Amino acid sequence: MPVSVETTFPLSSLGEVGRTFVRRQEPFKAHEVLRSDRKVGTEPQRAFEQFLRRLADDNDGAIPVYLKFPDLPHPMRLDQGRVGHAVANVVLAPLVNGSSGFVEVLRLAQTD
């Protein structure tokens, strides 16, 4: 099971963004998330990307793929498709597999 990071806020408090988490526990590899299509204008994608920035701010720039919310008995994983769109939108840096061989942490793209 991948390592999950504890949060202080419940998933139920996230509204629409809460739907961008899945209960799936299977990890994914960087090459499995490649997307060329962008979803810049959709409200759910904008909300997801704003949430990623919040997570980065709260975790010294690291965005964990798995989170443990206090209102759920099991960890939740960021949606692989939304992550792919965030990479295509250049919100996230290119994905890198961690020591486990799977994506463990995301980083925001560097902007000038």
C-alpha positions, 0 to 999 in steps of 0.5 A: 500500500502506498504511503498516504499523508494525513489531512486536517480537513475532511473530504466532505468539505471539499465540495466538487474537488472531493470528486477528484479523489478515487478509492482505488489503491493501485499506484500508477507509473508516470508513463501511464498518465501521459495526456496531450489534451488540455482541460483549461476552461472547465470549472472542475479542472480549475478547482482541482488545480487550485487544490493542487496549489493548496496542497503544495503550499501545505506540504513544502511543495510536495503534493502527495498522490494519496491522502487520508481524510479524517472523515474516511476510514481509507486513503484516497488517491488523486484521480489519474485523469485529472493529474494528466490534464494538470500536466498537460495544462503545465500546472504540474511538472512532468511526473517522476516515478519514486523509489517504489517505481510509481508516482508518489509525489507531484510537484507544481510546474516551474513558472517564470 
